[in-house]
Amino acid sequence: MAGEVQALTGLLPSASAVAGFVLAFLAGAACPTYYAQERLRGFGRALIDRLPYVPPPGMDEQQALEAAAESAEEQTEETP
């Protein structure tokens, strides 16, 4: 039982990291709504940016990125 707890505590972030995240979140949430939304979107983009990109089967990376950009443009055109 004690070994399992020690193994789990090694996976958890430090208290200072959690406190920093909570402080940053509250500071962003205390701002006007639109500004806070933009900050949270930026935070999400920063996290997603760290993930490795793997193109769909049969496409190279450049083709997949162009298709994704075209899809995003079509979605923004459809949104009123």
C-alpha positions as CSV (number, residue, x, y, z in Angstrom):
1,M,0.0,0.0,0.0
2,A,2.8,2.5,0.9
3,G,4.7,1.6,-2.3
4,E,1.6,2.4,-4.4
5,V,1.1,5.8,-2.7
6,Q,4.8,6.7,-3.2
7,A,4.5,5.7,-6.9
8,L,1.4,7.9,-7.3
9,T,3.0,10.9,-5.6
10,G,5.8,10.7,-8.1
11,L,3.3,11.3,-10.9
12,L,1.6,14.3,-9.3
13,P,2.9,17.9,-10.1
14,S,4.5,19.9,-7.3
15,A,2.4,22.1,-5.1
16,S,4.1,25.2,-6.5
17,A,3.2,24.2,-10.0
18,V,-0.5,23.7,-9.1
19,A,-0.5,27.0,-7.2
20,G,0.9,28.8,-10.2
21,F,-1.6,27.2,-12.5
22,V,-4.5,28.1,-10.2
23,L,-3.2,31.7,-9.8
24,A,-2.8,32.2,-13.5
25,F,-6.3,30.7,-14.1
26,L,-7.9,33.0,-11.5
27,A,-6.1,36.0,-12.8
28,G,-7.3,35.3,-16.4
29,A,-10.9,34.6,-15.2
30,A,-11.0,37.8,-13.2
31,C,-10.4,39.8,-16.5
32,P,-13.3,40.8,-18.8
33,T,-14.9,37.7,-20.4
34,Y,-13.6,38.1,-23.9
35,Y,-10.0,38.7,-22.7
36,A,-10.2,35.6,-20.4
37,Q,-11.6,33.5,-23.2
38,E,-8.7,34.5,-25.4
39,R,-6.2,33.8,-22.7
40,L,-7.7,30.3,-22.1
41,R,-7.7,29.6,-25.8
42,G,-4.0,30.6,-26.0
43,F,-3.2,28.3,-23.0
44,G,-5.0,25.5,-24.9
45,R,-3.0,26.2,-28.0
46,A,0.2,26.2,-26.1
47,L,-0.6,22.7,-24.6
48,I,-1.8,21.3,-27.9
49,D,1.3,22.7,-29.7
50,R,3.5,20.3,-27.6
51,L,1.7,17.2,-29.0
52,P,3.5,15.6,-32.0
53,Y,1.7,15.8,-35.3
54,V,1.0,12.7,-37.2
55,P,-0.6,13.1,-40.6
56,P,-3.5,10.8,-41.7
57,P,-2.4,7.6,-43.6
58,G,-1.7,8.3,-47.2
59,M,-0.9,12.0,-46.8
60,D,2.4,13.7,-46.2
61,E,2.7,16.3,-43.5
62,Q,2.5,19.3,-45.9
63,Q,-0.6,18.0,-47.6
64,A,-2.3,17.3,-44.3
65,L,-1.5,20.8,-43.0
66,E,-2.9,22.4,-46.2
67,A,-6.1,20.4,-45.9
68,A,-6.5,21.4,-42.3
69,A,-6.0,25.1,-43.2
70,E,-8.6,24.8,-46.0
71,S,-11.0,23.1,-43.6
72,A,-10.6,25.9,-41.0
73,E,-11.2,28.6,-43.6
74,E,-14.4,26.8,-44.8
75,Q,-15.6,26.7,-41.2
76,T,-15.0,30.3,-40.6
77,E,-16.8,31.3,-43.8
78,E,-19.8,29.3,-42.7
79,T,-20.0,30.9,-39.2
80,P,-22.1,34.1,-39.3
